[in-house]
Amino acid sequence: MDYEITPEDVKGKLDASQAFTLLDVREPWEFETARIEGAKLIPMGDVPSRAHQELDPEDHIVVVCHRGIRSMNVTVWLRQQGFEKAQSMRGGIDAWSRRVDEKVPTY
């Protein structure tokens, strides 16, 4: 499984009601500003202390941040922890806003 997934592929999974965890690793103020419906917020700094309690290593996890940098770092860390189906959404919520859902604000 690739380390990245496109926003369009994530939208396709949502539209098809495919089961996966959408993990938003931005800060709470960012999450309040713009978010994808159904996303679970665990700020990047909290992931190491919360991942094993709140995430299932068997789940497909799509990690989202602002532009894709933090989400890739978290994806790499999750993979090292045994979450083999973790992927970073390429371009973050910024790309989602521009290419998938213009109702989600850019910031």
N, C-alpha and C positions, 0 to 999 in steps of 0.2 A: 504494500500500500504506500502510495506517495506521501511525502511529508506535507504537501499542500493540496488544497481543493479549491476550485474557483467558486466565487459567489454564485454564479449561475448553476453550478452543480449542487450547491447547498439549497438553493431555491427549488431545484427539481426534487430533491429529497423531501423538503417540506411539503411541496405540492402533492407528492405521491404518498404522504403520511408515513414515510419510512422512519423507523425507530433509530434515533441517535440523540446524543447529548450535545446541545449547543452551549459551550462554555465561554462566557465573556470574561476576560481577564483584565478589563480596564478598571479605572477607579470609579467609585460610586457616582461622583458628579458627572463623569462621562456617560455612564449607564443611564442616568436620568436625562441627559441631553439627547441621546440617540440610542435606540436599541432595537434588536430584532425580537419580535414576539416569541416568548417561550424560552428565551436564553436564561441560563443560570449564571449569576454573578459570583465569581470568586476572584477578587483582585489578585494580580500577579504575585504580589508579596505574600499573600495568604495561601497560595496553592500548595507549597510544601507541607504546611501544617494541616490542610483540609482535604487534600486530594484523596488520601486513602480512606477517609471517613465518608466522603460525600460523592465520590465517583466510583463507577464499576469498571475494573480493568478489562472486562469483557465487552463493554459498550464501544460503539463507534463514537468518538468524541471529536467534535469540530470546535477548535479554539479560535476565538475572535478577539481582536483588539482594535485600535484605531486604524493603523495602516499595515499591519501584518508582521511587525518586528517582535513585539512582546509575545504575540501568539505563537510565532515560530520558536522562540526561546522556551516557552512553556511546553510546546509540542515535543521538542527534543528532550526536555526534562521528563515529561510523562512517559515517553518511549523508554527512557533509561530506567524508569520505575516499573516497567512491565505493562504499561498501557499501550499495547501494540497497535491499536486502531485509532490513535490520536492523529489528527491532521489540523494544520493551520489554514484558515481561510485567507487565501492570497489577496492582499490589498486591504484587508480589514473591513470595518464597517464603512470606511470612506468609499471603497470600491462598491460595496453593497448599495450605498446611497446613490451613487452615480450610475450604476449599471443594472440594478435589480429593482430597487424601491425608492423612487425619488421623494416619497413622503417622509422617509427617515432623514432628519436634518444632517447636514455636513457641519463640521466645526474644525 
